[in-house]
Amino acid sequence: MDVIHHFFNNCGAYWANMVLVVMSKRSLCGLGYRILKSRL
């Protein structure tokens, strides 16, 4: 039971990390796009 609980905790943390990374990348892309647009 402990092993399963530990696995799900790690899995949740892993997916939360992935979502955060994807979101930060998207916001960075959006920022870069806005900067390029304002310069053109």
OpenMM code with the backbone's topology and positions (N, CA, C; nanometers):
from openmm import Vec3, app, unit

residues = "MET ASP VAL ILE HIS HIS PHE PHE ASN ASN CYS GLY ALA TYR TRP ALA ASN MET VAL LEU VAL VAL MET SER LYS ARG SER LEU CYS GLY LEU GLY TYR ARG ILE LEU LYS SER ARG LEU".split()
positions = [
    Vec3(0.0831, -0.1199, 0.0000),
    Vec3(0.0000, 0.0000, 0.0000),
    Vec3(0.0872, 0.1257, 0.0000),
    Vec3(0.1927, 0.1255, 0.0806),
    Vec3(0.2829, 0.2412, 0.0865),
    Vec3(0.3495, 0.2661, -0.0482),
    Vec3(0.3871, 0.1571, -0.1143),
    Vec3(0.4553, 0.1698, -0.2434),
    Vec3(0.3625, 0.2356, -0.3452),
    Vec3(0.2368, 0.1915, -0.3482),
    Vec3(0.1398, 0.2475, -0.4431),
    Vec3(0.1177, 0.3953, -0.4133),
    Vec3(0.1036, 0.4272, -0.2847),
    Vec3(0.0819, 0.5665, -0.2443),
    Vec3(0.2014, 0.6521, -0.2864),
    Vec3(0.3205, 0.6001, -0.2637),
    Vec3(0.4436, 0.6714, -0.2998),
    Vec3(0.4487, 0.6940, -0.4507),
    Vec3(0.4131, 0.5913, -0.5264),
    Vec3(0.4150, 0.6006, -0.6726),
    Vec3(0.3198, 0.7088, -0.7211),
    Vec3(0.1978, 0.7107, -0.6639),
    Vec3(0.1002, 0.8100, -0.7076),
    Vec3(0.1437, 0.9506, -0.6693),
    Vec3(0.2090, 0.9641, -0.5534),
    Vec3(0.2606, 1.0954, -0.5126),
    Vec3(0.3642, 1.1439, -0.6135),
    Vec3(0.4577, 1.0560, -0.6496),
    Vec3(0.5612, 1.0921, -0.7468),
    Vec3(0.5001, 1.1217, -0.8827),
    Vec3(0.4033, 1.0403, -0.9221),
    Vec3(0.3391, 1.0585, -1.0520),
    Vec3(0.2683, 1.1938, -1.0551),
    Vec3(0.1990, 1.2281, -0.9488),
    Vec3(0.1289, 1.3564, -0.9418),
    Vec3(0.2263, 1.4717, -0.9506),
    Vec3(0.3371, 1.4615, -0.8780),
    Vec3(0.4382, 1.5675, -0.8800),
    Vec3(0.4976, 1.5796, -1.0200),
    Vec3(0.5213, 1.4652, -1.0845),
    Vec3(0.5789, 1.4647, -1.2192),
    Vec3(0.4867, 1.5356, -1.3179),
    Vec3(0.3567, 1.5013, -1.3134),
    Vec3(0.2623, 1.5627, -1.4070),
    Vec3(0.2435, 1.7099, -1.3775),
    Vec3(0.2434, 1.7466, -1.2480),
    Vec3(0.2306, 1.8880, -1.2114),
    Vec3(0.3496, 1.9649, -1.2679),
    Vec3(0.4683, 1.9053, -1.2595),
    Vec3(0.5891, 1.9672, -1.3150),
    Vec3(0.5763, 1.9852, -1.4654),
    Vec3(0.5295, 1.8811, -1.5336),
    Vec3(0.5141, 1.8872, -1.6789),
    Vec3(0.4190, 1.9998, -1.7190),
    Vec3(0.3063, 2.0091, -1.6478),
    Vec3(0.2074, 2.1130, -1.6786),
    Vec3(0.2684, 2.2507, -1.6575),
    Vec3(0.3429, 2.2669, -1.5467),
    Vec3(0.4057, 2.3963, -1.5182),
    Vec3(0.5059, 2.4319, -1.6272),
    Vec3(0.5856, 2.3336, -1.6700),
    Vec3(0.6862, 2.3584, -1.7741),
    Vec3(0.6189, 2.3995, -1.9044),
    Vec3(0.5141, 2.3259, -1.9426),
    Vec3(0.4439, 2.3570, -2.0679),
    Vec3(0.3827, 2.4964, -2.0609),
    Vec3(0.3205, 2.5284, -1.9470),
    Vec3(0.2567, 2.6590, -1.9314),
    Vec3(0.3603, 2.7708, -1.9364),
    Vec3(0.4748, 2.7507, -1.8698),
    Vec3(0.5779, 2.8547, -1.8694),
    Vec3(0.6359, 2.8720, -2.0094),
    Vec3(0.6510, 2.7621, -2.0819),
    Vec3(0.7024, 2.7713, -2.2192),
    Vec3(0.6043, 2.8479, -2.3068),
    Vec3(0.4751, 2.8198, -2.2890),
    Vec3(0.3744, 2.8881, -2.3696),
    Vec3(0.3732, 3.0363, -2.3385),
    Vec3(0.3832, 3.0709, -2.2107),
    Vec3(0.3815, 3.2128, -2.1734),
    Vec3(0.5069, 3.2817, -2.2263),
    Vec3(0.6210, 3.2094, -2.2261),
    Vec3(0.7445, 3.2662, -2.2806),
    Vec3(0.7300, 3.2883, -2.4302),
    Vec3(0.6704, 3.1928, -2.4990),
    Vec3(0.6475, 3.2073, -2.6433),
    Vec3(0.5552, 3.3253, -2.6687),
    Vec3(0.4515, 3.3390, -2.5873),
    Vec3(0.3583, 3.4506, -2.6013),
    Vec3(0.4288, 3.5833, -2.5793),
    Vec3(0.5168, 3.5877, -2.4795),
    Vec3(0.5920, 3.7102, -2.4513),
    Vec3(0.6822, 3.7447, -2.5686),
    Vec3(0.7557, 3.6463, -2.6198),
    Vec3(0.8439, 3.6693, -2.7336),
    Vec3(0.7660, 3.7167, -2.8553),
    Vec3(0.6491, 3.6564, -2.8768),
    Vec3(0.5642, 3.6954, -2.9905),
    Vec3(0.5195, 3.8403, -2.9760),
    Vec3(0.4799, 3.8796, -2.8540),
    Vec3(0.4358, 4.0176, -2.8303),
    Vec3(0.5498, 4.1159, -2.8521),
    Vec3(0.6689, 4.0789, -2.8044),
    Vec3(0.7849, 4.1680, -2.8202),
    Vec3(0.8169, 4.1847, -2.9690),
    Vec3(0.8158, 4.0743, -3.0433),
    Vec3(0.8423, 4.0815, -3.1874),
    Vec3(0.7376, 4.1673, -3.2566),
    Vec3(0.6120, 4.1488, -3.2180),
    Vec3(0.5031, 4.2235, -3.2801),
    Vec3(0.5182, 4.3730, -3.2530),
    Vec3(0.5546, 4.4083, -3.1307),
    Vec3(0.5666, 4.5505, -3.0954),
    Vec3(0.6855, 4.6146, -3.1662),
    Vec3(0.7875, 4.5347, -3.1991),
    Vec3(0.9060, 4.5898, -3.2669),
    Vec3(0.8806, 4.6088, -3.4154),
    Vec3(0.7963, 4.5267, -3.4737),
    Vec3(0.7709, 4.5357, -3.6178),
    Vec3(0.6765, 4.6502, -3.6512),
] * unit.nanometer
topology = app.Topology()
chain = topology.addChain("A")
for resn in residues:
    res = topology.addResidue(resn, chain)
    for name in ("N", "CA", "C"):
        topology.addAtom(name, app.Element.getBySymbol(name[0]), res)
